[in-house]
Each structure stands twice: as C-alpha cells, then as structure tokens.
Amino acid sequence: MTRALILLLVLLVPQVQAAIDTYEFSTPDRQERFSVLTDELRCPKCQNQNIADSNAPIANDLRREIYRMLEEGMSDDQIVDFLVDRYGDFVLYKPRFSAKTLVLWGGPVLFLLMGLVVLFGLLRKNRQAQITVRSSDKASAGANSPAAPLESLSDDEQQRLKQLLGEK
Amino acid sequence: MKRFKLFIPLIIFVVIAGFLYKGLFLEKDILPSALLNKPFPEFSLPTVKDPTRKVSRQDLLGEVSLVNVWATWCPSCRVEHPYLVELARKEGIKIYGVDYKDEREQALRWLKQLHDPYVFSIEDADGRLGIDLGVYGAPETYLVDSKGVIRYKHVGVVDERLWHNTLKPLVEQLRKEEG
C-alpha cells in the first residue's frame, strides 16, 4: 500500500511541476487555478494531451495566455470562454451542455433508461412465469385435475390446444 | 410485433457501429473554426517588410481576400508557397500573410527567394494574433469577406484542387452577394 502510494506520488509530482515552474504567481490561489485550468483544457494541436502536459508550441503559448489572464484577474469562466471562443468546444475535456452536445450528455442517460426498461420487462415476465408454474404445481399436487395445466398456457395457446384436441 | 422486438438489439448495434465506423474515418486533425462567420479579430502589428508600419484589421477590408498563416519553420508552408504566388498573379485575389511566430530575417529571405504573393505580411512574432484567430498549426488559410468577416477556414496546404473545388466558388459567391 505505502509502496503504491509512493509510486503514485513519484509519478504525479514531475507533471505538476512541469506546468508551473516557469511562471511566478502573485498568489498561491492563482497558481492553484493555473494548474487546474491547464489540466482541464485540451491542447488544440496535439489533441490527446492537456495544455499542461503538451510540449507543442501552441500549448506553450496558451499556458502563457492563461498565466497572463490569471494575473489580470480574470475569472476561470472568463478564461475558459476566451479559449472556447477561439478553438471551440474542442478544448473542453468536459463539454458544456448545449444543443450540439445534447446527444453526448443525454446518450448515456437514454441508454440507462432503455436498459432499465428491458430489465424490468424481463423481471416481470420471469416473475409471472414463476407464479404460473407455482399455481400449476399446486393444482397438480392437489387434485389430479386435467384442467389444471391449461392455466399455465396463454389464452392463444389454450385456444390452439382446444382446436387441436377438437380436430382429433 | 414480437418478431420486430427481437431485432431491436441488432438495430441499435448497427446504428452504433455506423457512428463508430464513421468516426474512424473522420479527419480528426481538422477542427472546425470557432470563428466562422465572426469578424476577423482586431490587431495592430508591424509588417514583415517594414517594421515601422503598423497594420490593423482596417487594412484587410474592402474586398474578398485570403489571409494565409505561414512561417519559415513550417515545411508545408514551403509546399504551398508556389501555388500562392500563382494565385496572386493569375486569379486576382488579394492574399494577406500572417508570419506566425517567425524570425524576421528568415522571413525576409524566404519572401525574396520564393517570391512574395502577399499584399503585406503581418508580423505575429509572439503568436498573439494566431491565438485570437484560433490558429493551432501552420499553414492555415482564412477566406475573409469585404466587411472583414471570416467565411471559411482551411487547415493545411492550399493547392489547385482546394482553390477550384472550394475557395473559388465561395469567392465568386461572396463577390456576387456584395455586388
């Protein structure tokens, strides 16, 4: 456990440092926000890295811009808006809720609902089947009535059975 | 009806597989511009050839034009350069350059050796205008109408095919709209 924790720390620390060592912030709060922002925003060029980790020139420029905006006293929302205005929703690892991203956000919920509907449908069917099996068990255990097994058949099936028997 | 129900999972599978298959072949290097149909950003920067001359957004207005982001460190820019020279000479369209994060000396040598297709090249040494434009790599080319609104963005090399299939029809349409 401790070994795993140490390994985790060793792996995490250099990354955090890489992003902040070049800039000097006037307050620790800004430094903290800088690392959060560069962590959450995606580099437009390299595409699978965030702005903090990327070595692309554009990521470097964007780090500088984010630093400048933080020192100018802009809010996190203003900074994110600044980047979305220029690079689109793409820079957000966590896309905003809008008409364009509706499927993205709603999709999983929709699939969950569909799954639940199917699950409940199956459960209900299963339970009904068990009930009919039990009632037919009771019936056959009590009196050896020939009509009892008929109960476990649906209306259609009973009709069909009667038809078949009648035809014989 | 019961039969149909059996096929629902298959239909869902086909739809999802279709989306994923399409996603595989999307050109994922190319982002749509967030600045489409928005005004070209304001700037005030020197030109490459004359550092004392400041140009601004005003200087791009008046007619449909191309704004081409280039740099001497960018190999694809060298590939497209001869075609830009040809475009400027033959097609009667103004091309403005944005010399993106470049060294002035090298840029001047480049323009001298390879010919200069640009009305002028804006010197964007620190890439600030590039950020306002949403540039994430060079070359990029923007089609700007006479009022300074960005109408199209192309990431990558401008070549004959792009000009004839995409840019030229758009330019002609814009010119017609503007009378």
Interface residues (C-beta under 8 A of the other chain):
Chain A: P44 K45 Q47 P57 I58 D61 L62 E65 V84 D85 R86 Y87 G88 F90
Chain B: K28 D29 L31 P32 S33 A34 L35 K101 D126 G127 G130 I131 D132 L133 G134 V135 Y136 G137
